């Protein structure tokens, strides 16, 4: 198995450095939505960027199951998150995109 270098560090080392970012995403989803972030994480993009990334279409489907067709009310994903969970949560989720 070949370990890819990113600058002076391997991908594994860089991923370990970012573990707190992943933990924060897991805590956000558990505390806010009572969901497991892993169920909504885009694994390929997360491994590519070495940061937690949200599988946006899957999360959007979950939001629709909970809040209906919010686009008909003129709301975006950000808007429905802000309306129901507050701007701080909406911004944190936006960082995962």
The first five atom37 places (N, CA, C, CB, O) and aatype in JSON, in Angstrom:
{
  "aatype": [20, 20, 20, 20, 20, 20, 20, 20, 20, 20, 20, 20, 20, 20, 20, 20, 20, 20, 20, 20, 20, 20, 20, 20, 20, 20, 20, 20, 20, 20, 20, 20, 20, 20, 20, 20, 20, 20, 20, 20, 20, 20, 20, 20, 20, 20, 20, 20, 20, 20, 20, 20, 20, 20, 20, 20, 20, 20, 20, 20, 20, 20, 20, 20, 20, 20, 20, 20, 20, 20, 20, 20, 20, 20, 20, 20, 20, 20, 20, 20, 20, 20, 20, 20, 20, 20, 20, 20, 20, 20, 20, 20, 20, 20, 20, 20, 20],
  "atom_mask": [
    [1, 1, 1, 1, 1],
    [1, 1, 1, 1, 1],
    [1, 1, 1, 1, 1],
    [1, 1, 1, 1, 1],
    [1, 1, 1, 1, 1],
    [1, 1, 1, 1, 1],
    [1, 1, 1, 1, 1],
    [1, 1, 1, 1, 1],
    [1, 1, 1, 1, 1],
    [1, 1, 1, 1, 1],
    [1, 1, 1, 1, 1],
    [1, 1, 1, 1, 1],
    [1, 1, 1, 1, 1],
    [1, 1, 1, 1, 1],
    [1, 1, 1, 1, 1],
    [1, 1, 1, 1, 1],
    [1, 1, 1, 1, 1],
    [1, 1, 1, 1, 1],
    [1, 1, 1, 1, 1],
    [1, 1, 1, 1, 1],
    [1, 1, 1, 1, 1],
    [1, 1, 1, 1, 1],
    [1, 1, 1, 1, 1],
    [1, 1, 1, 1, 1],
    [1, 1, 1, 1, 1],
    [1, 1, 1, 1, 1],
    [1, 1, 1, 1, 1],
    [1, 1, 1, 1, 1],
    [1, 1, 1, 1, 1],
    [1, 1, 1, 1, 1],
    [1, 1, 1, 1, 1],
    [1, 1, 1, 1, 1],
    [1, 1, 1, 1, 1],
    [1, 1, 1, 1, 1],
    [1, 1, 1, 1, 1],
    [1, 1, 1, 1, 1],
    [1, 1, 1, 1, 1],
    [1, 1, 1, 1, 1],
    [1, 1, 1, 1, 1],
    [1, 1, 1, 1, 1],
    [1, 1, 1, 1, 1],
    [1, 1, 1, 1, 1],
    [1, 1, 1, 1, 1],
    [1, 1, 1, 1, 1],
    [1, 1, 1, 1, 1],
    [1, 1, 1, 1, 1],
    [1, 1, 1, 1, 1],
    [1, 1, 1, 1, 1],
    [1, 1, 1, 1, 1],
    [1, 1, 1, 1, 1],
    [1, 1, 1, 1, 1],
    [1, 1, 1, 1, 1],
    [1, 1, 1, 1, 1],
    [1, 1, 1, 1, 1],
    [1, 1, 1, 1, 1],
    [1, 1, 1, 1, 1],
    [1, 1, 1, 1, 1],
    [1, 1, 1, 1, 1],
    [1, 1, 1, 1, 1],
    [1, 1, 1, 1, 1],
    [1, 1, 1, 1, 1],
    [1, 1, 1, 1, 1],
    [1, 1, 1, 1, 1],
    [1, 1, 1, 1, 1],
    [1, 1, 1, 1, 1],
    [1, 1, 1, 1, 1],
    [1, 1, 1, 1, 1],
    [1, 1, 1, 1, 1],
    [1, 1, 1, 1, 1],
    [1, 1, 1, 1, 1],
    [1, 1, 1, 1, 1],
    [1, 1, 1, 1, 1],
    [1, 1, 1, 1, 1],
    [1, 1, 1, 1, 1],
    [1, 1, 1, 1, 1],
    [1, 1, 1, 1, 1],
    [1, 1, 1, 1, 1],
    [1, 1, 1, 1, 1],
    [1, 1, 1, 1, 1],
    [1, 1, 1, 1, 1],
    [1, 1, 1, 1, 1],
    [1, 1, 1, 1, 1],
    [1, 1, 1, 1, 1],
    [1, 1, 1, 1, 1],
    [1, 1, 1, 1, 1],
    [1, 1, 1, 1, 1],
    [1, 1, 1, 1, 1],
    [1, 1, 1, 1, 1],
    [1, 1, 1, 1, 1],
    [1, 1, 1, 1, 1],
    [1, 1, 1, 1, 1],
    [1, 1, 1, 1, 1],
    [1, 1, 1, 1, 1],
    [1, 1, 1, 1, 1],
    [1, 1, 1, 1, 1],
    [1, 1, 1, 1, 1],
    [1, 1, 1, 1, 1]
  ],
  "atom_positions": [
    [[0.84, -1.18, 0.0], [0.0, 0.0, 0.0], [0.88, 1.24, 0.0], [-0.95, 0.0, 1.21], [1.81, 1.35, 0.79]],
    [[0.58, 2.14, -0.88], [1.36, 3.37, -0.99], [0.72, 4.47, -0.16], [1.47, 3.8, -2.47], [-0.49, 4.68, -0.25]],
    [[1.5, 5.16, 0.64], [1.0, 6.25, 1.45], [1.35, 7.56, 0.74], [1.61, 6.21, 2.9], [2.52, 7.88, 0.54]],
    [[0.33, 8.28, 0.37], [0.51, 9.52, -0.39], [0.98, 10.66, 0.51], [-0.81, 9.91, -1.09], [0.49, 10.84, 1.62]],
    [[1.94, 11.4, 0.01], [2.46, 12.56, 0.74], [1.66, 13.81, 0.39], [3.95, 12.77, 0.43], [1.31, 14.03, -0.77]],
    [[1.37, 14.62, 1.39], [0.78, 15.94, 1.2], [1.74, 16.91, 1.87], [-0.69, 16.05, 1.81], [1.76, 17.04, 3.09]],
    [[2.53, 17.58, 1.07], [3.58, 18.42, 1.63], [4.55, 17.56, 2.39], [3.0, 19.51, 2.54], [5.11, 16.61, 1.83]],
    [[4.76, 17.87, 3.67], [5.68, 17.1, 4.5], [4.99, 15.96, 5.26], [6.36, 18.03, 5.49], [5.65, 15.22, 5.98]],
    [[3.67, 15.82, 5.09], [2.93, 14.84, 5.88], [2.22, 13.84, 4.99], [1.92, 15.54, 6.78], [1.91, 14.12, 3.83]],
    [[1.97, 12.67, 5.54], [1.2, 11.66, 4.82], [-0.28, 12.0, 5.0], [1.52, 10.21, 5.34], [-0.65, 12.78, 5.88]],
    [[-1.12, 11.41, 4.17], [-2.58, 11.62, 4.27], [-3.08, 11.15, 5.64], [-3.33, 10.86, 3.13], [-3.95, 11.78, 6.23]],
    [[-2.53, 10.05, 6.13], [-2.95, 9.53, 7.43], [-2.63, 10.51, 8.55], [-2.27, 8.18, 7.72], [-3.46, 10.75, 9.43]],
    [[-1.45, 11.09, 8.51], [-1.07, 12.07, 9.53], [-1.98, 13.29, 9.48], [0.39, 12.49, 9.36], [-2.4, 13.81, 10.51]],
    [[-2.26, 13.74, 8.28], [-3.13, 14.91, 8.1], [-4.55, 14.61, 8.58], [-3.14, 15.35, 6.63], [-5.19, 15.46, 9.19]],
    [[-5.03, 13.42, 8.3], [-6.36, 13.01, 8.74], [-6.42, 12.98, 10.27], [-6.72, 11.63, 8.16], [-7.41, 13.41, 10.87]],
    [[-5.37, 12.47, 10.89], [-5.32, 12.44, 12.36], [-5.3, 13.85, 12.95], [-4.09, 11.66, 12.84], [-5.91, 14.1, 13.99]],
    [[-4.62, 14.76, 12.28], [-4.6, 16.15, 12.74], [-6.0, 16.76, 12.71], [-3.65, 16.98, 11.88], [-6.33, 17.62, 13.53]],
    [[-6.82, 16.32, 11.76], [-8.16, 16.89, 11.59], [-9.24, 16.14, 12.37], [-8.52, 16.88, 10.13], [-10.43, 16.4, 12.17]],
    [[-8.85, 15.23, 13.24], [-9.85, 14.43, 13.94], [-10.82, 15.27, 14.77], [-9.16, 13.43, 14.84], [-11.97, 14.88, 14.93]],
    [[-10.38, 16.4, 15.3], [-11.29, 17.26, 16.08], [-12.39, 17.86, 15.2], [-10.51, 18.38, 16.77], [-13.51, 18.07, 15.67]],
    [[-12.07, 18.13, 13.96], [-13.07, 18.66, 13.02], [-14.14, 17.59, 12.77], [-12.41, 19.1, 11.67], [-15.33, 17.89, 12.72]],
    [[-13.71, 16.34, 12.63], [-14.66, 15.24, 12.45], [-15.5, 15.05, 13.7], [-13.91, 13.93, 12.1], [-16.71, 14.85, 13.61]],
    [[-14.88, 15.11, 14.86], [-15.63, 14.96, 16.12], [-16.67, 16.06, 16.27], [-14.67, 14.99, 17.32], [-17.79, 15.81, 16.73]],
    [[-16.32, 17.28, 15.87], [-17.27, 18.39, 15.97], [-18.48, 18.15, 15.07], [-16.58, 19.73, 15.58], [-19.61, 18.45, 15.46]],
    [[-18.26, 17.6, 13.88], [-19.37, 17.29, 12.97], [-20.26, 16.21, 13.58], [-18.84, 16.85, 11.59], [-21.49, 16.3, 13.51]],
    [[-19.65, 15.18, 14.16], [-20.42, 14.12, 14.8], [-21.25, 14.66, 15.97], [-19.48, 12.99, 15.29], [-22.42, 14.32, 16.12]],
    [[-20.63, 15.51, 16.8], [-21.36, 16.1, 17.94], [-22.5, 16.98, 17.46], [-20.4, 16.93, 18.83], [-23.6, 16.93, 18.01]],
    [[-22.26, 17.79, 16.42], [-23.29, 18.67, 15.88], [-24.52, 17.86, 15.46], [-22.74, 19.46, 14.68], [-25.64, 18.21, 15.82]],
    [[-24.31, 16.8, 14.72], [-25.44, 16.0, 14.24], [-26.13, 15.25, 15.37], [-24.96, 15.01, 13.18], [-27.36, 15.13, 15.38]],
    [[-25.37, 14.74, 16.31], [-25.97, 14.01, 17.43], [-26.8, 14.93, 18.32], [-24.87, 13.32, 18.25], [-27.93, 14.6, 18.66]],
    [[-26.25, 16.07, 18.68], [-26.94, 16.99, 19.61], [-28.08, 17.74, 18.93], [-25.95, 17.98, 20.2], [-29.13, 17.94, 19.54]],
    [[-27.88, 18.16, 17.71], [-28.87, 19.01, 17.04], [-29.99, 18.2, 16.4], [-28.2, 19.86, 16.0], [-31.17, 18.5, 16.61]],
    [[-29.63, 17.2, 15.63], [-30.62, 16.48, 14.83], [-30.95, 15.09, 15.39], [-30.12, 16.35, 13.42], [-31.86, 14.43, 14.89]],
    [[-30.22, 14.65, 16.41], [-30.36, 13.29, 16.94], [-30.08, 12.26, 15.84], [-31.77, 13.07, 17.53], [-30.76, 11.24, 15.74]],
    [[-29.08, 12.56, 15.03], [-28.66, 11.71, 13.91], [-27.18, 11.4, 14.04], [-28.96, 12.39, 12.55], [-26.46, 12.08, 14.78]],
    [[-26.75, 10.4, 13.33], [-25.33, 10.06, 13.26], [-24.76, 10.69, 12.0], [-25.11, 8.52, 13.27], [-25.23, 10.41, 10.9]],
    [[-23.74, 11.53, 12.15], [-23.15, 12.2, 10.99], [-22.66, 11.2, 9.96], [-22.01, 13.11, 11.43], [-22.73, 11.46, 8.76]],
    [[-22.16, 10.08, 10.42], [-21.63, 9.07, 9.51], [-22.67, 8.66, 8.46], [-21.18, 7.84, 10.29], [-22.31, 8.34, 7.33]],
    [[-23.95, 8.68, 8.83], [-25.01, 8.32, 7.89], [-25.17, 9.35, 6.78], [-26.32, 8.15, 8.63], [-25.77, 9.06, 5.74]],
    [[-24.64, 10.55, 6.98], [-24.8, 11.63, 6.02], [-23.46, 12.13, 5.47], [-25.54, 12.79, 6.66], [-23.41, 13.1, 4.71]],
    [[-22.38, 11.48, 5.85], [-21.05, 11.92, 5.41], [-20.74, 11.4, 4.01], [-19.98, 11.44, 6.4], [-20.96, 10.23, 3.7]],
    [[-20.24, 12.28, 3.18], [-19.76, 11.9, 1.85], [-18.34, 11.36, 2.06], [-19.78, 13.12, 0.81], [-17.38, 12.13, 2.16]],
    [[-18.23, 10.04, 2.12], [-16.96, 9.41, 2.45], [-15.86, 9.73, 1.43], [-17.14, 7.92, 2.55], [-14.73, 10.04, 1.82]],
    [[-16.19, 9.67, 0.16], [-15.17, 9.92, -0.87], [-14.65, 11.35, -0.8], [-15.73, 9.65, -2.26], [-13.44, 11.57, -0.83]],
    [[-15.54, 12.3, -0.7], [-15.12, 13.7, -0.63], [-14.39, 13.99, 0.67], [-16.33, 14.63, -0.78], [-13.43, 14.77, 0.69]],
    [[-14.83, 13.37, 1.76], [-14.16, 13.55, 3.06], [-12.73, 13.02, 3.01], [-14.94, 12.84, 4.18], [-11.81, 13.65, 3.53]],
    [[-12.54, 11.86, 2.38], [-11.19, 11.3, 2.27], [-10.32, 12.12, 1.32], [-11.26, 9.85, 1.78], [-9.11, 12.23, 1.53]],
    [[-10.93, 12.69, 0.31], [-10.19, 13.52, -0.63], [-9.73, 14.82, 0.0], [-11.04, 13.81, -1.86], [-8.58, 15.23, -0.16]],
    [[-10.64, 15.48, 0.74], [-10.33, 16.78, 1.34], [-9.74, 16.67, 2.74], [-11.57, 17.64, 1.38], [-9.19, 17.64, 3.27]],
    [[-9.85, 15.47, 3.35], [-9.4, 15.22, 4.72], [-10.16, 16.06, 5.74], [-7.91, 15.51, 4.85], [-9.65, 16.39, 6.81]],
    [[-11.4, 16.41, 5.37], [-12.31, 17.14, 6.25], [-13.69, 16.5, 6.13], [-12.37, 18.67, 5.89], [-14.0, 15.9, 5.1]],
    [[-14.52, 16.61, 7.18], [-15.86, 16.04, 7.08], [-16.68, 16.8, 6.04], [-16.56, 16.06, 8.45], [-16.77, 18.02, 6.08]],
    [[-17.28, 16.06, 5.13], [-18.12, 16.65, 4.09], [-19.48, 15.97, 4.09], [-17.46, 16.53, 2.69], [-19.58, 14.75, 4.23]],
    [[-20.5, 16.77, 3.94], [-21.87, 16.31, 4.0], [-22.34, 15.82, 2.63], [-22.78, 17.42, 4.49], [-22.09, 16.47, 1.61]],
    [[-23.01, 14.68, 2.62], [-23.66, 14.2, 1.41], [-24.98, 14.99, 1.3], [-23.91, 12.62, 1.46], [-26.0, 14.6, 1.87]],
    [[-24.91, 16.08, 0.57], [-25.96, 17.09, 0.58], [-27.32, 16.57, 0.14], [-25.56, 18.23, -0.29], [-28.34, 16.95, 0.71]],
    [[-27.37, 15.72, -0.86], [-28.66, 15.23, -1.34], [-29.33, 14.32, -0.31], [-28.48, 14.47, -2.66], [-30.55, 14.35, -0.16]],
    [[-28.55, 13.53, 0.37], [-29.11, 12.66, 1.41], [-29.64, 13.49, 2.58], [-28.04, 11.65, 1.91], [-30.71, 13.2, 3.11]],
    [[-28.89, 14.52, 2.97], [-29.34, 15.38, 4.06], [-30.57, 16.19, 3.63], [-28.2, 16.34, 4.49], [-31.49, 16.39, 4.43]],
    [[-30.6, 16.63, 2.4], [-31.76, 17.35, 1.87], [-33.0, 16.45, 1.9], [-31.48, 17.84, 0.43], [-34.09, 16.91, 2.23]],
    [[-32.84, 15.18, 1.55], [-33.96, 14.24, 1.62], [-34.48, 14.12, 3.05], [-33.54, 12.86, 1.09], [-35.69, 14.06, 3.28]],
    [[-33.56, 14.07, 4.0], [-33.96, 13.98, 5.4], [-34.72, 15.24, 5.82], [-32.73, 13.76, 6.31], [-35.75, 15.16, 6.49]],
    [[-34.21, 16.41, 5.42], [-34.89, 17.67, 5.75], [-36.3, 17.69, 5.15], [-34.08, 18.88, 5.24], [-37.25, 18.14, 5.79]],
    [[-36.43, 17.21, 3.91], [-37.75, 17.17, 3.28], [-38.69, 16.22, 4.03], [-37.63, 16.75, 1.8], [-39.88, 16.5, 4.16]],
    [[-38.17, 15.11, 4.51], [-39.02, 14.17, 5.24], [-39.51, 14.79, 6.55], [-38.27, 12.87, 5.52], [-40.58, 14.44, 7.04]],
    [[-38.73, 15.7, 7.09], [-39.08, 16.33, 8.37], [-39.9, 17.62, 8.2], [-37.81, 16.63, 9.14], [-40.8, 17.89, 8.99]],
    [[-39.57, 18.41, 7.16], [-40.19, 19.74, 7.0], [-40.97, 19.92, 5.71], [-39.13, 20.78, 7.07], [-41.44, 21.02, 5.42]],
    [[-41.12, 18.86, 4.93], [-41.89, 18.96, 3.7], [-41.14, 19.69, 2.59], [-43.2, 19.65, 3.96], [-39.91, 19.84, 2.64]],
    [[-41.88, 20.12, 1.61], [-41.3, 20.82, 0.45], [-41.08, 22.3, 0.79], [-42.22, 20.67, -0.81], [-41.83, 23.16, 0.34]],
    [[-40.06, 22.57, 1.57], [-39.81, 23.93, 2.05], [-39.47, 24.9, 0.92], [-38.69, 23.91, 3.05], [-39.58, 26.11, 1.1]],
    [[-39.06, 24.39, -0.22], [-38.79, 25.28, -1.36], [-40.07, 25.99, -1.8], [-38.2, 24.48, -2.54], [-40.01, 27.11, -2.3]],
    [[-41.23, 25.34, -1.61], [-42.5, 25.96, -1.97], [-42.8, 27.18, -1.11], [-43.64, 24.95, -1.84], [-43.6, 28.04, -1.49]],
    [[-42.16, 27.25, 0.04], [-42.3, 28.4, 0.93], [-41.21, 29.44, 0.68], [-42.26, 27.94, 2.39], [-41.1, 30.43, 1.4]],
    [[-40.4, 29.19, -0.36], [-39.31, 30.11, -0.69], [-38.07, 29.91, 0.17], [-39.79, 31.52, -0.55], [-37.21, 30.79, 0.21]],
    [[-37.98, 28.78, 0.86], [-36.84, 28.53, 1.73], [-35.81, 27.63, 1.04], [-37.3, 27.9, 3.05], [-36.17, 26.69, 0.33]],
    [[-34.56, 27.92, 1.27], [-33.46, 27.04, 0.85], [-33.16, 26.09, 1.99], [-32.19, 27.87, 0.43], [-33.77, 26.17, 3.06]],
    [[-32.21, 25.21, 1.77], [-31.76, 24.33, 2.86], [-31.26, 25.19, 4.02], [-30.65, 23.36, 2.36], [-31.59, 24.93, 5.18]],
    [[-30.46, 26.2, 3.71], [-29.95, 27.1, 4.74], [-31.11, 27.77, 5.47], [-29.01, 28.16, 4.12], [-31.1, 27.89, 6.69]],
    [[-32.11, 28.21, 4.7], [-33.26, 28.89, 5.29], [-34.06, 28.02, 6.24], [-34.15, 29.4, 4.21], [-34.46, 28.47, 7.31]],
    [[-34.29, 26.79, 5.85], [-35.06, 25.89, 6.72], [-34.25, 25.52, 7.97], [-35.46, 24.61, 5.96], [-34.82, 25.37, 9.05]],
    [[-32.94, 25.4, 7.83], [-32.1, 25.14, 9.0], [-32.11, 26.35, 9.94], [-30.65, 24.81, 8.58], [-32.24, 26.19, 11.15]],
    [[-31.98, 27.53, 9.37], [-31.98, 28.76, 10.18], [-33.31, 28.93, 10.91], [-31.69, 29.99, 9.29], [-33.34, 29.28, 12.08]],
    [[-34.4, 28.68, 10.2], [-35.75, 28.84, 10.78], [-35.98, 27.87, 11.93], [-36.82, 28.62, 9.7], [-36.57, 28.25, 12.95]],
    [[-35.51, 26.64, 11.79], [-35.83, 25.61, 12.78], [-34.74, 25.37, 13.82], [-36.11, 24.35, 12.08], [-35.03, 24.85, 14.9]],
    [[-33.49, 25.73, 13.52], [-32.39, 25.43, 14.44], [-31.53, 26.65, 14.78], [-31.51, 24.35, 13.84], [-30.68, 26.58, 15.66]],
    [[-31.75, 27.75, 14.09], [-30.97, 28.95, 14.35], [-29.85, 29.14, 13.35], [-30.41, 28.91, 15.75], [-29.41, 28.2, 12.69]],
    [[-29.4, 30.38, 13.25], [-28.38, 30.73, 12.26], [-27.04, 30.05, 12.54], [-28.2, 32.23, 12.23], [-26.34, 29.66, 11.6]],
    [[-26.68, 29.9, 13.8], [-25.39, 29.28, 14.13], [-25.33, 27.83, 13.61], [-25.17, 29.3, 15.66], [-24.32, 27.43, 13.04]],
    [[-26.39, 27.08, 13.8], [-26.43, 25.69, 13.31], [-26.42, 25.68, 11.79], [-27.69, 24.95, 13.85], [-25.71, 24.87, 11.19]],
    [[-27.19, 26.56, 11.17], [-27.23, 26.63, 9.71], [-25.84, 26.9, 9.15], [-28.22, 27.72, 9.24], [-25.44, 26.31, 8.15]],
    [[-25.1, 27.79, 9.79], [-23.74, 28.11, 9.33], [-22.79, 26.92, 9.53], [-23.2, 29.33, 10.08], [-21.94, 26.67, 8.68]],
    [[-22.95, 26.21, 10.64], [-22.09, 25.03, 10.88], [-22.34, 23.95, 9.85], [-22.33, 24.47, 12.29], [-21.4, 23.31, 9.37]],
    [[-23.61, 23.73, 9.49], [-23.93, 22.73, 8.48], [-23.39, 23.2, 7.13], [-25.46, 22.48, 8.41], [-22.88, 22.39, 6.35]],
    [[-23.5, 24.49, 6.85], [-22.99, 25.03, 5.58], [-21.48, 24.8, 5.44], [-23.29, 26.55, 5.48], [-20.99, 24.59, 4.34]],
    [[-20.76, 24.84, 6.55], [-19.32, 24.58, 6.52], [-18.99, 23.14, 6.11], [-18.71, 24.87, 7.9], [-17.89, 22.86, 5.64]],
    [[-19.95, 22.24, 6.29], [-19.74, 20.83, 5.94], [-20.0, 20.53, 4.46], [-20.64, 19.96, 6.8], [-19.77, 19.42, 3.99]],
    [[-20.48, 21.53, 3.74], [-20.81, 21.35, 2.32], [-19.59, 21.63, 1.48], [-21.99, 22.28, 1.89], [-19.64, 21.54, 0.25]]
  ]
}
